Amino acid sequence: MAIEALTIRAIGNSSGVVLPKELLELLNVKRGDKLFVTRTPDGIALKPYDEDFAEQMELAREIMREDRNILRELAK
């Protein structure tokens, strides 16, 4: 798939982009599916939503919130 520019459009009170059919096929998703948006060193990454991964990430966030001070000390 060639790199192409996507236009940000108004969608109600929000903004969004329309993903081309080829990108939807590459991601193996369809209309109505959810995507993970992840920040990377190069920008952002889109990945198909995975319920198990989402639960694991929420658990990791809780642990990081609860043990914030311990993790800070370990990072030194």
Secondary structure as UniProt FT lines:
FT   STRAND          9..11
FT   TURN            12..13
FT   STRAND          14..16
FT   HELIX           21..27
FT   TURN            31..32
FT   STRAND          35..40
FT   TURN            41..42
FT   STRAND          43..48
FT   HELIX           51..66
FT   HELIX           68..75
//
